[in-house]
Amino acid sequence: MTLFVCYLRSIYISKFGHLNEMIVDYIEKHGIEQARIHIPQLIINYEETGGIRRVKDYTVVLTPEKHHDQYIDYIDNNIVCDVTFIRYKNLKKVVELYVKFMKNKYSDRINYITDLVNSLPTKSAEYIFDADTLQKLKQVI
């Protein structure tokens, strides 16, 4: 569920537009093959002025840490381009750090869970799960 929630934030919450662009740049820089198997990290950059440390900007970086082997088939089958990367990659930590960046840089508090619920065109599990997971959920319910 986290994967889809992150994807939806970038689509339905305009404040995530720049992060979305940065992730696309990250994928172009490293290539989809590397980007999809490594765990991305958002780094908040600071500047010191007159002894005061202020948030400057942020970057999304490729870490040496890779996903566990049990996810390789899932990644190979589902993450094939920037759109599916944003939709299916676990970007929870990246999103949380971006929210922290926005709060520290612009005093902009993003309550992304509430904002997401309020931004969805219709309240439906179809926006949160992929087709296979949704089908399994329907069988259980």
Secondary structure, DSSP 8 states (H G I E B T S, - for coil): -HHHHHHHHHHH-GGGHHHHHHHHHHHHHH-HHHHHHEEEEEEEEEEEETTEEEEEEEEEEEEEEE--GGGHHHHHHH--SHHHHHHHS--HHHHHHHHHHHHHHH-----HHHHHHHHSSS--GGGTS-HHHHHHHHHH-
